[in-house]
Amino acid sequence: MNEPALEVHMDADDLDRTLRADVIAGLTADRKWLPPKWFYDARGSELFEKITELDEYYPTRAERQILAGHAPDIARHTRARALLELGAGYSTKTRLLLDALTAQGTLETFVPMDVSPSALSEAATLISADYPALRVHNIVGDFARHLKHLPGGGDRLIAFLGGTIGNLVPEERAEFLADVRSVLEPGEHLLLGTDLVKSPRVVVPAYDDAAGVTAEFNRNVLRVINNSLAADFDPDGFAHVALWDPEREWIEMRLRARWPMRVTIPGVGLVVDFAAGEEVRTEVSAKFRREGVEEELAEAGFALDHWWTDRDGLFAVSLARAV
């Protein structure tokens, strides 16, 4: 068995600097915000895994169904020698691709990138044990900043799954897709997971489940700031809010102050006042239509080769080729 390699482009100091900058920028803005990446300490990762198993949360099941049905097609079409996964986390669904590409006989290397060293190392240990002939090359980094460090070599497939691209607003998506295209050679591929536009009656419960798991996940960003920056947020003082924006066709997750509060954040020398009912936006999750995805890919220099959906048309996985 090959020992997983580890390449670090985002260490604890870098994470700390980025968190401080985001907290200052977001909580001093006229309309307060915090980026969704700060949900994910160890507790946040556990909560998200629970979310993916909830009855209301369809994206993970739908995407897994697509990959289970079409991973062999993806392997045949790409004949990828390297699979590069962005925002890999625990790489659970990725095993469907690893199985198909291994059966195809082309795959040599798996390169997961994530900001969480613990998730990467835990997943890599299991994957190395289950795929002993595979080279596993972990990269600790942020897909918004560190794509240039992805290894070259030809016949690469970049996977960006889970609908995570929906967490980016349109300008960020355009920049991200252009960055992905810049590291690929013509003929190499991008596999993209996108949640599709559907009735708010289906979408909203996926982000506001009856058991309150998503609410705890949302409030976890406050616990991360408390733990990292010695802040005194009272997480229970904030209500979880999930709203459908029909114009932008996205869900917004927010935290709404239940009463007036003054929060001290010594780690950045900040005191933040919240009025009763004031909200902090913590995530957007855009939903897509095929024509929009195809257009955004084309603008970044990709041709859409394949478009697959689950049986209920809730989610899509697209395979695009760099041109």
Protein Blocks (a to p, Z undefined) as FASTA:
>chain_A
ZZdddddfbdfklmmmmmmmmmmmmmmpfbdcddfklmmcfklmmmmmmmmmpmklmmlm
mmmmmmmmmmmmmmmmnopabdcdehklnommmmmmmmmmmmnomambdcdddfblklmm
mmmmmmmmmmmmbccddddddfklmmmmpcchijiacddehhlmmmpcfklmmmmmmmmm
mmpcehiacdddddddddfklmmmmmocfkommmmmmmmmmmmmmmmnopabdfklpccd
ddddfklopaddddddfbdcddddfknopacdddehiacdfbdcddddfklmmmmmmmno
pacfbdcddfkopaccdddddZZ
